[in-house]
Amino acid sequence: MNGVRIDDLPVRDELRGKSPYGAPQLDVPVRLNTNENPYPLPEPLVERIAERVREAARNLNRYPDRDAVELRTQLAKYLTDTSGHEVGVANVWAANGSNEVIQQLLQTFGGPGRTAIGFEPSYSMHGLIARGTGTGWISGPRGDDFTIDLAAARKAIAENQPDVVFVTTPNNPTGNAVPPETVLALYEAAQAAKPSMVVVDEAYIEFSHGDSLLPLLEGRPHLVVSRTMSKAFGAAGLRLGYLAAHPAVVDAVQLVRLPYHLSAVTQATALAALEHTDTLLGYVEQLKAERDRLVRELRATGYEVVESDANFVQFGRFEDAHTAWRQILDHGVLVRDNGIPGWLRVSAGTPEENDAFLDAVRALKKEQSQ
Ligand SMILES: Cc1ncc(COP(=O)(O)O)c(C=O)c1O
């Protein structure tokens, strides 16, 4: 069987020659490349997870709650408490990471013969999940300053009539938030064109200077807000994402979800983490302060920085971003090269990790000016 490669298999035509998602997982002292939360979960929470998982283990002979009602109730409470907008259990759906939420949305509202649009550069998985679900992908435009140019975006929606519109705010990898007026205008444009579903990806919203767009759900049944516990809750390893939308959307995604998709262990762990929301949101405040420090210090060192509402910062400009990425790596710090010419992205780490990063980029500036 040696020598058989992907292309020797009868894989779908649109997957041929493509690469999977893959941020490098290199073993270096300071890893600031995947927008993870650098703080391990606090010990009392680790203990509570162990307790809850022990309880769940006693029932692992049974399938888990297929509708994850207790978890969705607690997620709805978290959303209501933090946004002031009333969210009920019927408005919330949960899955294994927001990537799975997005996949279920595309399986439900996209698929063969349908299209989705995102305004790029943005989160690359939107396009990759579109491809995986047989949904045509349209790369919509962004301005040179990485904001969404409303006129150009409206034109792209009117011309392409997509079935799903993605708006990532704060945007990854650029870090900037999309103003609510722009999201509303895109929603109106999408309704005039089709009407289509508008998915607001708020993976980083807890780090924003501004507010969540959850209140916009009122009276807009084609709007979906997706969220994750991977970033603010510091639980990327848990794999728990969720959405808030009109109850009809929650009913619709259940048409495509696998039965019992969310394991009892996942539900128990997420419930334990939600009991410690206040502590975890305390870390978010520290990270926001560190993110603002990174922006200030990078600018003071002479770098250009995109305004950030996330737990990462896009900085440049480099004549050759990949060479700069390698030079920073030589200083023991792994940042992210997203392939955007001239720019790199760094995730906010602990103060010590950020110091190491800042030392590396200051040294790089010196080397470049010699
Ligand atoms: C904008 C955006 N959405 C969604 C995700 C996926 O998050 P999850 O870990 O919940 O699948 C990420 C992860 O980096 C992201 O940047």
The ligand as an SDF file (V2000), in Angstrom:
LIG
                    3D

 16 16  0  0  0  0  0  0  0  0999 V2000
  -12.9200   34.3150   14.2700 C   0  0  0  0  0  0  0  0  0  0  0  0
  -12.8610   32.9360   14.8220 C   0  0  0  0  0  0  0  0  0  0  0  0
  -13.9700   32.2070   14.8610 N   0  0  0  0  0  0  0  0  0  0  0  0
  -13.9700   30.9590   15.3390 C   0  0  0  0  0  0  0  0  0  0  0  0
  -12.8160   30.3690   15.8100 C   0  0  0  0  0  0  0  0  0  0  0  0
  -12.8500   28.9310   16.2400 C   0  0  0  0  0  0  0  0  0  0  0  0
  -12.9780   28.7940   17.5620 O   0  0  0  0  0  0  0  0  0  0  0  0
  -13.3070   27.3790   18.2360 P   0  0  0  0  0  0  0  0  0  0  0  0
  -12.1000   27.0300   19.0120 O   0  0  0  0  0  0  0  0  0  0  0  0
  -14.5020   27.6940   19.0840 O   0  0  0  0  0  0  0  0  0  0  0  0
  -13.6500   26.3900   17.1750 O   0  0  0  0  0  0  0  0  0  0  0  0
  -11.6280   31.0940   15.8040 C   0  0  0  0  0  0  0  0  0  0  0  0
  -10.3820   30.4610   16.3060 C   0  0  0  0  0  0  0  0  0  0  0  0
   -9.2980   30.9230   16.2030 O   0  0  0  0  0  0  0  0  0  0  0  0
  -11.6510   32.3990   15.2880 C   0  0  0  0  0  0  0  0  0  0  0  0
  -10.5260   33.1120   15.2020 O   0  0  0  0  0  0  0  0  0  0  0  0
  1  2  1  0
  2  3  1  0
  2 15  2  0
  3  4  2  0
  4  5  1  0
  5  6  1  0
  5 12  2  0
  6  7  1  0
  7  8  1  0
  8  9  2  0
  8 10  1  0
  8 11  1  0
 12 13  1  0
 12 15  1  0
 13 14  2  0
 15 16  1  0
M  END
$$$$
